[in-house]
Amino acid sequence: METLYRSTRKTASQTMTSSQAVLQGLTPDGGLFVPVTLPTADFDFDDLAQQSYQTVAYEVLKLFFTDYTPAELKACIQAAYGDQFDDPAIAPVTKHGKQYYLELFHGPTIAFKDLALQILPHLMTTAAKKNQLTAEVVILTATSGDTGKAAMAGFADVDQTKIIVFYPQAGVSAIQKQQMVTQVGDNTYVVAINGNFDDAQTKVKELLNDPELRDQLATNQFQFSSANSINIGRLFPQVAYYVYAYAQLIKKGRIKNGDEVNFSVPTGNFGDILAGYYAKKLGVPIHKLICASNRNNVLTDFFNTGLYNRQREFFLTSSPSMDILVSSNLERLVFYATGEDAMQTASLMNDLKTTGSYQLTSTMRHAITDFWAGFVTEKQDQHEIQHLYAHHHYTIDPHTAVASAVAKQYQAATKDQRPMVVVSTASPYKFPQAVLTAITQQPDLTIDGLAAVDQLHDLIKTPIPATVTALRTAPVRHDRVSDPADMATTIKDILNLD
Ligand SMILES: *Cc1c(COP(=O)(O)O)cnc(C)c1O
């Protein structure tokens, strides 16, 4: 059956195919694309347990991208999940202490966004061909650190595309910054923003929806699209690793087919965990999805009270990819909480825009009890890293540590004994200073960047990923800086528009 897409904010009368939705990114009314009818899957997990990541990905993607031919989808998967990953399993599951860790950091930028952003460019260029698009696709992306680099790694020198990345000047790690400013590719552009991630993301959303700018682009044979986690070409490939992880637990004999498990997910823009929600809807036996936050705990409050309130202090933490006050993908969950009511969803999102908050009704709250939410302080985050290192000789990054610690909070609060899978979103080598600080318990470390990588390596001994080693000799290629208010001008400058 064909899966068509509609907006979270408009009635289902206007629909698009999956390839059109991939090209558009955002719906014309500012809502997000959701399937008109959720596809049904009858996964044979015992069989999937014997299959490769690529095969599992195909079984998932064919449900969501129904206007792609099997050959097209398989080509996209093959290009995305190859030897740019340093583990042939792509998303290996390991066990340390009582918890499982689903390692999603074996790709080119050593963070989980590679799982989606290695495939998105291929889904997009295939979609462009299918829809006889002649304009060049301009990817506009705001990044809290990992998205931008992962998107550029995926799009670099891909035909008929350009990618412009905005990152907050003071909100990313030294390694993240170095990864971005050294990005290769004649079609990649990197801009530092004098502001935080929300400033950049809000402005990018506004520009993607600016009709005047859109017309000006069209006249010049350009078309905007988004690589942010709202694009269905990023969201749905992420469902695959939930299915794969579950199948791997069967393969390893840790669970029987049908046993329920929990996933704890370090959450920022709500893309990763939302993919888990779709996996559950497709029949993966998931009991709870644990929404783990750092001090920016707007989502913890949301799940515990039904009130989403972005009017609060913003903190920079050692898990910067989760320093977010407006989680874009949450709109999709709100849509399901309202019973797929676009009018109600639009009204709540309008409340958010005009007042900075919205309140779910108790009926809506009852519709989303698949989630449990908690947060950790910086101290608790460091303690979790230190504890795993000291007791299990396993080193995790500060984002993974948020999920690992909140998973334990959940187990203590509920006594739930089901197997717990912690979604591990970055390599410790991506955040060496924070990890060193946690392990050595020296709060005033000044060492950073590649020097910190070397010091961490001396301590934990696990191999330094090749992509980090490459940074040692990579020249800086990008030095643009912009105020949020000047982003439109910067874009026009890059595209040579007047
Ligand atoms: C992006 C990111 C997250 C948050 O994922 P969302 O899909 O935005 O919720 C967590 N950890 C790392 C390392 C990330 O890069």
The ligand as a Tripos MOL2 file, in Angstrom:
@<TRIPOS>MOLECULE
LIG
   15    15     1     0     0
SMALL
NO_CHARGES

@<TRIPOS>ATOM
      1 C1         21.5140   15.2910   17.9580 C.3       1 LIG1
      2 C2         22.0550   14.5430   19.0990 C.ar      1 LIG1
      3 C3         21.2210   14.1190   20.1490 C.ar      1 LIG1
      4 C4         19.7530   14.4550   20.2120 C.3       1 LIG1
      5 O1         18.9990   13.7940   19.2200 O.3       1 LIG1
      6 P1         17.5850   14.3620   18.7650 P.3       1 LIG1
      7 O2         17.1410   13.5230   17.6430 O.co2     1 LIG1
      8 O3         17.8170   15.8030   18.3760 O.co2     1 LIG1
      9 O4         16.6880   14.2750   19.9550 O.co2     1 LIG1
     10 C5         21.8020   13.3840   21.1650 C.ar      1 LIG1
     11 N1         23.1100   13.0970   21.1740 N.ar      1 LIG1
     12 C6         23.9380   13.4890   20.1870 C.ar      1 LIG1
     13 C7         25.3910   13.1550   20.2650 C.3       1 LIG1
     14 C8         23.4450   14.2190   19.1170 C.ar      1 LIG1
     15 O5         24.2630   14.6010   18.1340 O.3       1 LIG1
@<TRIPOS>BOND
     1     1     2 1
     2     2     3 ar
     3     2    14 ar
     4     3     4 1
     5     3    10 ar
     6     4     5 1
     7     5     6 1
     8     6     7 2
     9     6     8 1
    10     6     9 1
    11    10    11 ar
    12    11    12 ar
    13    12    13 1
    14    12    14 ar
    15    14    15 1
@<TRIPOS>SUBSTRUCTURE
     1 LIG1         1 GROUP 0 **** ****
